[in-house]
Amino acid sequence: MNPHPTKKPPLLILHPVRIYKRTLLTVVILLFASITLSCSGSKHKIKNFVPFEYNPDLIPEQSYQYYDQKDYIEHLSFLSTAYLSTPGIETVLLPNEQNHYLQSIFTTLATNNELLLRPINGPKFFILKNYIPLYFSLPGGKIFLSLGLIQKYIRNEADLLSVLAFEFIKSYLNLYPTNIIIPKGFISTEKILALTRIPTEDKLKINNWVYFILQRSGHDPYIYLTWIQQQNKNSLEFSTVLGDIKNVTREESVYKYFIISKKLDSAKPYKIKKNSSKEFYKFINYYKTIVPI
């Protein structure tokens, strides 16, 4: 037997006030830690949106949300329902033949630009009964063209390709500036254009993407320059779409310089096909029969 038995340590009895203080201190520490982590995590949400590794020099800069914040993009896409329900906003019929033609343009561009255009679903087109030249898009391939644009300013297939290529890029890469949207159940044309209008600095870079899309699809990228020039020449008519009409002059000069940098002779451009496809003329002729009331 052990002549000196080990004494058991006395039980540690905590005072209720001490227990309360320790518990409160623990809660405060955990709460502070959670706030710190949430704040540090939020920094990642304002990173530049890089949709694909195509050409890092052409990636738009700080105006766009990081892709994990898709709630805003989804909300922006749903504005199509509110817009089409707004009093005074009307659409005209898009028959199967004309829709198939527009879909075929997208298919050609997307097939030759899989790194850039990787849609889950094909586009959906809306022809607005509006005689002001309008074109814009919403996320998810929702493309809007007005009768005023089609009847007066889409002179050939090259013009239509230029408009659609730009809007396909915006729509499928979710390149839209972030704005505060207050749901009202309706939205005017002016408001939806303001929400989807690209800042000039980023638009210049997207224009360069249009160059690559057209080139890879077998089209002369010079056709996009002629489209910018047409808008510049008729800037007052296009002011609803453009916003600040002074910027289109800069667009023209910057895109010219970009073409030259790609070793294209802007003074002697590639010959543009004067005769557009039969499908194009069927499309245009169908909508030319619709006259203002």
C-alpha positions as CSV (number, residue, x, y, z in Angstrom):
1,M,0.0,0.0,0.0
2,N,1.1,3.5,-0.7
3,P,1.9,5.2,2.6
4,H,1.4,8.5,1.0
5,P,-1.9,8.3,-1.0
6,T,-2.3,10.9,-3.7
7,K,-4.9,13.5,-2.8
8,K,-7.6,14.1,-5.3
9,P,-7.6,17.7,-6.6
10,P,-10.4,19.8,-5.4
11,L,-13.4,20.2,-7.6
12,L,-13.3,23.4,-9.6
13,I,-16.5,25.2,-9.0
14,L,-17.2,28.2,-11.3
15,H,-19.3,31.0,-10.1
16,P,-22.4,31.6,-12.3
17,V,-21.3,35.1,-13.0
18,R,-17.9,33.8,-14.3
19,I,-19.7,31.3,-16.5
20,Y,-21.9,34.0,-18.0
21,K,-18.9,36.3,-18.7
22,R,-17.0,33.5,-20.4
23,T,-20.0,32.5,-22.5
24,L,-20.5,36.1,-23.5
25,L,-16.9,36.5,-24.4
26,T,-17.0,33.4,-26.6
27,V,-20.1,34.7,-28.4
28,V,-18.5,38.0,-29.1
29,I,-15.3,36.4,-30.4
30,L,-17.2,34.1,-32.7
31,L,-19.4,37.0,-34.0
32,F,-16.3,39.1,-34.7
33,A,-14.7,36.2,-36.6
34,S,-17.8,35.6,-38.7
35,I,-18.0,39.3,-39.6
36,T,-14.3,39.4,-40.5
37,L,-14.6,36.3,-42.7
38,S,-17.7,37.6,-44.5
39,C,-16.1,40.9,-45.2
40,S,-12.9,39.3,-46.5
41,G,-14.9,37.0,-48.7
42,S,-16.9,39.9,-50.2
43,K,-13.7,41.2,-51.7
44,H,-13.8,38.4,-54.2
45,K,-17.2,39.5,-55.5
46,I,-15.8,42.6,-57.1
47,K,-13.2,41.0,-59.2
48,N,-13.3,41.6,-62.9
49,F,-15.5,39.1,-64.8
50,V,-13.3,37.0,-67.0
51,P,-15.7,34.8,-69.0
52,F,-13.1,32.8,-70.9
53,E,-9.4,32.7,-71.8
54,Y,-9.6,34.2,-75.3
55,N,-7.3,37.3,-75.2
56,P,-6.6,38.9,-71.8
57,D,-5.9,42.3,-73.4
58,L,-9.5,42.4,-74.6
59,I,-11.3,41.6,-71.3
60,P,-13.6,44.4,-70.2
61,E,-12.5,46.1,-67.0
62,Q,-14.3,47.1,-63.7
63,S,-17.9,47.6,-64.8
64,Y,-19.0,44.0,-64.6
65,Q,-19.9,41.6,-61.8
66,Y,-17.9,38.5,-61.0
67,Y,-19.8,35.5,-62.4
68,D,-20.7,33.9,-59.0
69,Q,-23.1,36.9,-58.6
70,K,-25.6,35.6,-61.1
71,D,-28.6,36.8,-59.3
72,Y,-28.4,40.2,-60.9
73,I,-28.0,38.7,-64.3
74,E,-31.0,36.5,-63.8
75,H,-33.0,39.5,-62.6
76,L,-31.9,41.5,-65.6
77,S,-32.9,38.7,-68.0
78,F,-36.4,38.5,-66.4
79,L,-36.9,42.2,-67.3
80,S,-37.9,41.1,-70.8
81,T,-41.3,40.1,-69.4
82,A,-41.8,43.4,-67.7
83,Y,-40.7,45.3,-70.8
84,L,-43.0,43.4,-73.1
85,S,-45.9,44.0,-70.7
86,T,-45.3,47.7,-70.6
87,P,-48.1,49.8,-72.2
88,G,-47.0,51.1,-75.6
89,I,-44.4,48.3,-76.2
90,E,-45.5,46.1,-79.1
91,T,-43.9,43.4,-81.1
92,V,-44.6,42.1,-84.5
93,L,-44.8,38.5,-85.6
94,L,-41.5,36.6,-86.3
95,P,-42.5,33.8,-88.7
96,N,-40.7,30.5,-88.6
97,E,-38.8,31.2,-91.8
98,Q,-37.5,34.6,-90.6
99,N,-36.7,33.1,-87.2
100,H,-34.8,30.2,-88.8
101,Y,-32.7,32.7,-90.7
102,L,-31.7,34.6,-87.6
103,Q,-31.0,31.4,-85.8
104,S,-28.8,30.3,-88.7
105,I,-26.7,33.4,-88.3
106,F,-26.1,32.7,-84.7
107,T,-25.3,29.0,-85.4
108,T,-22.6,30.1,-87.9
109,L,-21.0,32.6,-85.6
110,A,-21.1,30.3,-82.5
111,T,-19.8,27.2,-84.4
112,N,-16.7,29.1,-85.5
113,N,-16.2,30.8,-82.1
114,E,-16.7,28.1,-79.5
115,L,-14.3,29.7,-77.0
116,L,-16.3,32.9,-77.1
117,L,-19.9,31.8,-77.7
118,R,-20.8,28.8,-75.6
119,P,-24.6,29.1,-75.1
120,I,-26.8,26.5,-73.4
121,N,-29.8,27.6,-75.4
122,G,-30.1,29.4,-78.7
123,P,-31.2,33.1,-78.9
124,K,-34.7,34.4,-78.8
125,F,-35.5,37.3,-81.1
126,F,-38.1,40.0,-80.6
127,I,-39.0,42.5,-83.4
128,L,-40.3,45.7,-81.8
129,K,-43.0,47.7,-83.5
130,N,-41.0,50.9,-83.1
131,Y,-39.9,53.1,-85.9
132,I,-36.8,54.5,-84.1
133,P,-33.7,52.5,-84.9
134,L,-33.2,50.3,-81.8
135,Y,-31.2,47.2,-80.9
136,F,-30.3,45.8,-77.6
137,S,-30.1,42.5,-75.7
138,L,-30.7,41.0,-72.3
139,P,-28.9,38.0,-70.8
140,G,-29.7,34.5,-72.0
141,G,-29.7,35.3,-75.7
142,K,-32.7,37.7,-75.8
143,I,-32.2,40.0,-78.8
144,F,-34.4,43.0,-79.6
145,L,-34.5,44.7,-83.0
146,S,-36.9,47.4,-84.0
147,L,-38.7,47.9,-87.3
148,G,-37.1,51.3,-87.7
149,L,-33.7,49.6,-87.6
150,I,-34.6,46.8,-90.0
151,Q,-36.4,49.0,-92.5
152,K,-34.1,51.9,-92.7
153,Y,-30.6,51.0,-91.6
154,I,-30.1,47.2,-92.3
155,R,-29.1,47.8,-95.9
156,N,-27.4,44.4,-96.4
157,E,-26.5,41.2,-94.6
158,A,-23.2,42.7,-93.4
159,D,-25.1,45.3,-91.3
160,L,-27.3,42.6,-89.7
161,L,-24.2,40.5,-88.9
162,S,-22.6,43.4,-87.3
163,V,-25.5,44.2,-85.0
164,L,-26.1,40.6,-84.0
165,A,-22.4,39.7,-83.4
166,F,-22.1,42.6,-80.9
167,E,-25.3,41.7,-79.1
168,F,-24.5,38.0,-79.0
169,I,-21.3,38.7,-77.2
170,K,-23.0,41.0,-74.6
171,S,-25.9,38.5,-74.0
172,Y,-24.0,35.2,-73.8
173,L,-21.1,36.6,-71.8
174,N,-23.3,38.6,-69.5
175,L,-21.5,41.9,-70.2
176,Y,-23.9,44.3,-68.5
177,P,-23.1,47.1,-66.0
178,T,-24.5,46.6,-62.5
179,N,-27.4,49.0,-61.7
180,I,-30.0,49.2,-59.0
181,I,-33.3,47.8,-60.3
182,I,-36.5,48.6,-58.5
183,P,-39.2,46.1,-59.7
184,K,-42.3,47.9,-60.9
185,G,-43.9,45.4,-63.3
186,F,-43.1,47.5,-66.3
187,I,-40.1,49.3,-67.8
188,S,-39.7,51.9,-70.6
189,T,-37.5,51.5,-73.6
190,E,-35.3,54.4,-72.4
191,K,-34.8,52.8,-69.0
192,I,-33.9,49.3,-70.3
193,L,-31.5,50.9,-72.8
194,A,-29.8,52.8,-69.9
195,L,-29.5,49.5,-67.9
196,T,-27.9,47.6,-70.8
197,R,-25.7,50.3,-72.3
198,I,-22.0,49.5,-72.2
199,P,-19.5,52.1,-70.9
200,T,-17.4,53.4,-73.8
201,E,-14.1,52.0,-72.6
202,D,-15.5,48.5,-72.4
203,K,-17.5,48.8,-75.6
204,L,-14.2,49.5,-77.5
205,K,-12.9,46.2,-76.3
206,I,-16.1,44.3,-77.2
207,N,-15.8,45.8,-80.7
208,N,-12.5,44.1,-81.0
209,W,-14.2,40.8,-80.1
210,V,-16.6,41.4,-82.9
211,Y,-13.6,41.6,-85.2
212,F,-12.5,38.1,-84.2
213,I,-16.0,36.6,-84.3
214,L,-16.5,37.8,-87.9
215,Q,-13.0,36.9,-89.0
216,R,-13.3,33.3,-87.6
217,S,-16.7,32.9,-89.3
218,G,-15.3,33.7,-92.7
219,H,-16.6,37.3,-92.9
220,D,-14.5,40.5,-93.5
221,P,-14.1,42.3,-90.2
222,Y,-14.2,45.5,-92.1
223,I,-18.0,45.3,-92.3
224,Y,-18.2,46.2,-88.6
225,L,-16.4,49.4,-89.3
226,T,-18.9,50.4,-92.0
227,W,-21.7,49.7,-89.4
228,I,-20.0,52.0,-86.8
229,Q,-19.6,54.6,-89.6
230,Q,-23.3,54.4,-90.5
231,Q,-24.2,55.0,-86.8
232,N,-21.8,57.9,-86.7
233,K,-23.2,59.5,-89.8
234,N,-26.8,59.1,-88.4
235,S,-25.9,59.7,-84.8
236,L,-29.0,61.7,-84.0
237,E,-31.2,58.9,-85.2
238,F,-29.2,56.4,-83.1
239,S,-29.0,58.7,-80.0
240,T,-31.6,56.6,-78.2
241,V,-29.3,53.6,-78.4
242,L,-26.0,55.3,-78.2
243,G,-26.6,57.7,-75.4
244,D,-23.7,60.1,-75.7
245,I,-23.4,60.4,-79.5
246,K,-19.9,61.9,-79.2
247,N,-18.5,58.5,-78.3
248,V,-19.4,56.8,-81.6
249,T,-16.8,59.0,-83.3
250,R,-14.2,57.6,-81.0
251,E,-15.4,54.1,-81.6
252,E,-14.9,54.6,-85.3
253,S,-11.3,55.8,-85.0
254,V,-10.3,53.2,-82.4
255,Y,-11.7,50.4,-84.5
256,K,-9.9,51.7,-87.6
257,Y,-6.6,51.7,-85.6
258,F,-7.3,48.1,-84.4
259,I,-7.9,46.9,-88.0
260,I,-4.6,48.5,-89.1
261,S,-2.9,46.9,-86.1
262,K,-4.1,43.6,-87.5
263,K,-2.4,44.4,-90.8
264,L,-5.6,45.0,-92.7
265,D,-5.4,47.9,-95.2
266,S,-8.3,50.1,-94.2
267,A,-7.8,52.2,-97.3
268,K,-8.4,49.1,-99.5
269,P,-10.7,46.9,-97.5
270,Y,-11.7,43.4,-98.5
271,K,-14.5,43.4,-101.0
272,I,-17.8,43.2,-99.3
273,K,-20.4,41.0,-100.9
274,K,-23.0,43.3,-102.5
275,N,-25.4,40.5,-103.0
276,S,-26.7,39.3,-99.7
277,S,-28.3,35.8,-99.4
278,K,-31.8,35.1,-100.6
279,E,-32.8,34.4,-97.0
280,F,-31.7,37.9,-96.0
281,Y,-33.9,39.5,-98.7
282,K,-36.9,37.4,-97.6
283,F,-36.3,38.6,-94.1
284,I,-36.0,42.3,-95.1
285,N,-38.9,42.2,-97.6
286,Y,-41.2,40.7,-95.0
287,Y,-40.7,43.5,-92.6
288,K,-40.7,46.2,-95.2
289,T,-44.4,45.5,-95.8
290,I,-45.2,46.6,-92.2
291,V,-45.9,50.3,-92.4
292,P,-46.5,52.8,-89.5
293,I,-50.0,53.4,-88.5
